[in-house]
Amino acid sequence: MPADPHDSSSSSRSPLFGVLPWPERTAIAGALRTETVGGLVLLAAALIALIWANSPLSGAYETVRDFHFGIPALGLDLSVQHWTADGLLAVFFLVAGIELKRELVVGELRTPATAILPVVAAVCGMAVPAAVYLATVSAGGGSPGGWAVPMATDIAFALAVLAVISTHLPAALRAFLLTLAVVDDLGAILVIAVFFTADLNLWALAAAFAGLAVFYLLQRLRVRGWWWYVPLGLAVWALMYNSGVHATVAGVAMGLILRTQRDPARKGRPAETASPGERVAHLLRPLSAGVAVPLFALFAAGVSLSGSALAAVFTQPEPLGVVLGLVVGKTIGVFAGTYLTARFTRARLNPDLAWADIGALSVLAGIGFTVALLIGELAFTDPAATEHIKAAVLVGSLLAAGFATLLVRRRNRIYRHLYEAENLDADADGIPDIYQRDTIPGPEDTDGTAGRTGGQHT
């Protein structure tokens, strides 16, 4: 018989969204801080784009966005908009690839027991919005080509919303949102690579894979030095772009190749203080969150907000399918995936939380700004249709943000209590007291597996 998710009598059943192990929490905290700040910059960039594109200076916006530069001989004569989408977002996906590798090797995805929740939630959170979109366009006689647009969750935008409303969401829920987005990003890049690949140039693709093989070999041989990796990475990116596969695939591939485990001391060599993946992520995460993604938003979010354009969002089947996919599909998908995990595994919901909290988080996952805009540009070639899809992404993300704000604020008093309990450090030793109890993993539990049967806040 399936386990009852509300039964807390068995201590052997680990809680969903319990207290994170200390190493996992400290690793994720830095990423969340950077993503939150980057999300605020992203919001500002999107707002500037909307004001600029709907002002008397809209002609200047289009001129800058469509300005071409590059190296034509290498097939790299791109517009500013395409440089941000194909070039700068490769940095974003490189960081996403590193984060995914870290989760697979030392994080929440390294064992089936901890991976099942974010993986099932993410898969359901991608499948259901696509199904909602297809059902909508099927009923309205629209094009099914945009089915992948509402699949993505934008972690930076979501965290920015949490920062703006000044919530005290527990660390475990924030970490789940981050891990969900990491798996979501992998799904998005697979969709882009498989379904939105232009005519293939097999020679360029083979050369790109050869470059990735060299990249892997350098990592295996423990070769250090940016002068090896930066030129090689740029070459792989350019070859991937010219192959017809979207260039961001090169970023996530290199991120997955980078080592995320530190080498111990051996043969006279000292132990690594940081793995190559950690060093690259530390250097590039501020660039990704604070520059690459906001610049992409600046030149992708500048859509017309005229009455006719907004009316099209709710009257044409394709943009309506995107809105419903983000607001309804994401909520149902993420919530259903989480509930099914609790219903059919030995996991149980943390007794300090309620299913209403998971519902709010599921609504928040409907913010699909950055990657949704990217897929929208790939899925629709007609400029008018692309503008309507972009407007739908904006409207859907704003609706999801608004609904999530209402739901999260209602529970913020409880979140504040949990947040204070998680961060209480009465002895001022730099480690929250909750990690110094027998049932909670401390900083010495570097594998992050101990103490997961704890998690109740007292």
N, C-alpha and C positions, 0 to 999 in steps of 0.2 A: 504494500500500500504506500502511496506517496506520503511524504512527511508533511505534517501540519505546520505551516510557516509561523503560526502564532504560538505554538507550543514551546515554551522556554524551560521545560523541566529537565531537558537533557543537556548537561554541561559539555558533552562531547560534540555538540553541534555548534559550529562556528557562526558568529553573528554576521549578517550582512551590514556593512558600514559601521563595524566596531572601530576601536582605536587602532590607528595604524602603527605598525612597528616603528621604533624610533629611527632607524636608518632610512626606511622608506619615506617617513614623514619629512625628514630633513632634506632628502634628495628632491622630493616633490615641491617643498615649500619655495625653494629658489625658482623653480620653473613657474610656479603659480604667480609669484611676485612679478616676474618679468612679463608674463602673459597679461597680467592685470594692467600694468602700466602700458604695455603695448596696446591692449584693448582700448584704453582711454584715448591713446593717440589715434587708433583706428576709427573710433567714433568721431573724433575731431576731423579726421581726413574725409570721412564719408559726408559729414555735414558741410564741409567746405566744398566738396565736389557738387553736392546738391544745390547749394546756394550759387556757386559759380555757373553751373550749367543752366540754371533757371533765372539768371540775371541778364542785364543788357550786355554783359561781357561773355555771353555764351559762345560767341564766335571765336573769341580768343581761346576759350577752353578747348573747342574742337580743333583749332589750329595747333595748339601745343600737343594735344592728345594724338593727333594724326601725323605729327612731324616725324619724318624718317631719317635715320642715321645708322651707321654701322659699316661693315666691310662687305660690299656686294660680292667680291671675288670668293668669299667664304660662305656665301648664301646667308649672310647675317645683316641684310639691309631691312631693319624692322622699324615700325612706328614706336613712339614712346609708350603707347598702350601695350603693344606686344612685347617690348623689352621688359615692362613690369610684370606681364603675365607669364612670359616664357623664361625670363632671366631672373628677376628678383624673387619670384615665387619658387624658383629652384632652391634658393637659400632656405625658404620656409620649409620646403619638403625635405631638404637635407637635415634640418633640425628635427623634423617630425620622424625621419628615418632613424636618427640617433636615439630619440626618445622611445621609439618602438623597439629598437634593439635592446635598450636598457631594460625595458619592461619584460622582454622575452628572456633576458639572461639573468637579471637580478631583481626584477620588480614583480608586479602583480600578475604578469602573464607567464611566469616561468614554470608554474605547475598547473595542471588541470584544475585543481581545487580552487585556486585563486583566480585563474583565467576565465573560468566559465561564466562568471557574472558579467564582466564588461564585454566579453566576446558575444554572448547571447544577446545582451541588451543592444550592442552596436549592430549586430546582424539584423535583429528585428527592427531596430531604429533606421536601418537602410531599406529593408524589404518593404515594410508597411508604407512609408511615404511614396515609394515607387509605385506600389499597388494602388494607392489612393490617386496618384497622378494619372495612371493608366485608366482607372475606372472613370475619372472625371472627363478625360479627353475622349474616351470611348462613348460616354453618354452624350457628349457635346459635339461629336464628329470632328475632333481636333487631331493634331499630329502627336503620335506617341514618342517622337524623338527626344523630348525633354524629360523622360522618366527619371534620369539620374540627377536632375537639378536639386530636388528637395531632399536628397539623401545625406547631405553633409552637415556636421555640427561645427560651428565656429567657436572654439574655446576662448579665444581672446575677447570676442564680442560678449560672450556669456559672462566671463569674469569681470569685464568692464561694467556690465549691468549690475552685477553683485556689488561692485565697488561703489557705483553711483547711488544705489539704494542703501548702502552702509549696512549690509547684512552680516551676521555672525555665523554663517553656514559652517557646520563642523568640518574639520579637516578631511574626514573620510568621504564626505559627500563631494567636496571639491576634488579630492583625488580621483574619485570615481568618474567625475565629469571629465577630468583630464585624460584618464585612461580610456574612457569611452571615445573621446575625440581622437586619441592616437590610433585606435583600431579603426575608427571612422575614416581617418586620413588614409590608412592603408587601403581600405575599401575604395575610397575615391580615386586613388592613384591607379589601382587595378582597373577600375571602370574606364578611366581616361586612357590607359594604355591599350585596353582590349577593344573598346567601343568607339573611341574618338581618335583613332590613328589614321592619318592620311595615307596616300599611296606610299608604300614602303620603298626605301632605297636600301636594298639588302647589303650593299657594300659599306655604306655609312653605318648601318646597324651593326654589322660584324665588327667594324673598327671600334665602335663604341663599346661593344662587349669585350673586345681585346683590351681596351683601355681599363675597363672595370677589372679584368683579370690581373692586369699589372698592379692596379690599386690594391687588390686583395693580396697579391704576392708581397708587396711592400709592407702591408700590415702584418703578414705572417712572419716576415723576416725582421720585424721590429725596426724598420727604417724610420728615422725621425727627420724632420726638417720640412718647413712649409714649401721650400723651393722644389721639392719633389711633387707634392700633392696639389698645390694650387695650379701650376701649368697643366698637370695631368687632368685635374678636375674640369678645368675650362675646356680642354680638348674633348673630354668625354661629353660634356654638355653640348658643345657645338656639333659633334658628330651625331648625338641623339636627336638634336633639333633637325639636322639635315636628313636624318633617316626617315622622317615622317612620324615617328613616335613623339608624343609631347615631351618637351625638354625637361619638364619637372620630374619625369621618371628617373633621369640621371641623378637628380638630387637625392631622392629617396633610396636609390640603389647604393650610392656611396655612403649614405647614412647607415644603412644596414650592414655594410662591409666593415665600417670602423669598429675597432675593439671597444667594448664597454666594461671589460673586467680588467682590474689592475694586476700587473705582473708582480709576483712575490720576489723577494730578494733571492738571487741565485748566481752562482759562478762569479762571485765578486761584484755583481751588479746590485745596487740598492733597489729596494722595492719601489714601485711606482707610487707616487703620491696622487696621481690622477691618470685615468686611462685616456687614450687618444680621443675616444668619443666624448668623454667628460670635458677635455680641454677644448675641443672644437665647439661643442654645444655652449660652453661658457663664453667663448669668443663670439659666436654667431647668433646666439639667442637674442641679445639686445638688438643686433642688426636686423634680424628677422622680424621680431615683434615691433620694433620701434621705427624701422625704415622700410623694409621690403613690403610687408603687408599693408601698412598705411599708404605707401605710394601706389600700390596696386589698386587699393580702394579709391584713391584720389582720381584715377583715370578709368575706373570701371563703374563707379557708382554715380557718375554724373549723368543721370537720366532725366528726361522731361517729366515734370510733375503737373502737367496741365490736366484740366478736367477730363479731357478725352482719354489721356493716357491712363489716369487712375480708373476711369470707367472701364477701360479695356481689361484691367486686372481682374475685375469681377464679372465681366460679361463674356470674355473669350475663354474657351476651354483650357488652353495651354497655361496662361498665367494663373487662372483660377485653380488649376490642378497643382501648380507650384505652391500657392498660398495654402491650400488645404493640405497638401503633403507636408509642409513645414509645421503648420499649427496643429493639425489633427493627426496626421500620419506619424510624425515624430513622437508625439505624446503617447499615442496608443502603442507604438512599437517599442519604445524604451521601457515604458511601464510594464507592458506584457512580458517583455524579455526578462525583466527583473523579477516579476511575480512568478513566472514559470521556473526561474532558477530556485526561488525559495520553495516553490510547491513540489518540485520533483528532485531536489537534492537534499542533503543533510544540513544545508544552511538555513538560518532563520533570521528574521529581521531584528536588528538591534532593538532591544526593548525600550530604549530611550527615544526611538523614532517611531513614526506612524507611516502608513502607506500614503497619507496625504503629502508627506515630505518627498516621497519618491515621485508622486504625481507632479509636484512643483518642479523637481529636477528634470522630469521628462518633458515638461512644457519648455523649460529653459533650453533643452537640447534642440528645440525647434529653431533656434537662431542659427541660420546657415549661411552667413554672409559671404565670406571670402571664397571658399571652394565652390559654393553654389553659383556665385557670379562667374567664376572661371568656367564651370561646366556649361552654364548658360551661353557663354560666348562660343563654346565649342559645338553645342548642340544645335544652335540656330544661326544660319548664315544671313538670312534676310535682316537688314538693319532695323526695320520697324518691329519685327518679331523679337529681335534681341533686346530692344529697348523695353518692350512690354514684359519680357521675362525678367529683366533686371529690376524693373519697377515691382514686379510680383515678389522677387526675393527680398527687396527692401520692405515692402508691406508685410509679408509673412514674418520676417525676422522681427520687425517692430511689434507686430501683434503678439508673437510668442514672448518677446521681452516684456510687454505690458502685462500679459496674463501671468507670467512667472513672477513678476514683481508683486502683484496682488497676493499670490499664493504664498510666496516666501515671506513677505512682510507680516502676514497673519501668524506665522510660526516663529517670528524672529525672537520673541521673548524666550522660547524654549531653546532656540539656537544659541542665544547669548549665554544661557546657563551652561550648556554643553561646552561652548567655546571657553568660558572661564574655567570650567573644570579641567579641560584639556591643557590649559596654559598656566595653571597655578604652579608657582615655583616658590614655596614658602621658605625653603632653605637657601634660595638665591644661588644655586650651584650651576645654573644655566641649563638644567634638564628639568622639564616639568615633572612634578611629583607623581603624576599618574604613571610615569614610566619606571618608577622605582618601587612599584608594588610587585608582589610575587607573580600575579597573573598577567602582567603587562610586560612586553619585551623592552629591555633597556638598550642603551647604546652599544653594549657588547654583543648583542644579537645581530651580527652583521649579515646573516643569511636571511633575516627578516621572517623566519618561520615560527619562532617561539612566541608563545603568549597569544596566539590568535583566538584562543577560546575565551579570552577576557573580552573587554570592550564595554562593560557596563560602567557608566559614570556614577560615582557615589558622592 
